Amino acid sequence: MPIATLSKFCAGIAMACVLLTGHAQVSGTRWQLRVMDSKHQLKAEGTVRLTEEPETRSCMAGHWKIAVVEATTVNDQKFFPLTEPLAYEIENGNITIGRTRICDDYAFLSGKLDDDTIFGTYRAFGLGFSEEMGDFRLTKIH
């Protein structure tokens, strides 16, 4: 029995190290962000840096951190808010980036976390509404 317990403990430590390493690879990284509408027309594009700094003014529960937009090349502000403060959260192998400071008027990009390219959907939602707006792609800048 003690060997089985030790094996489970070691497996748990190894799993925690893998999860922490995956998260560490995201923070401090720069990404090229492209947001498209439902017709796949480019509406917003820029460079985003994911920080370890907590987003303390979020209306959403969770462990949000600040995402800094360093530059924009295409910016339809009415479609996706690249000039507003953005935050991100990583949970269960997924990343969500978006506007969290304006309560009940959220704009979220959500996709499966990956090392170099992340694809996902863009949703706008709030009190009494939810709409799929399009999709996005994040490509890591090396």
Helices and strands as residue ranges (DSSP letters): H 2-26, E 30-37, E 42-54, E 65-75, E 86-91, E 94-99, E 105-112, E 117-126, E 129-140
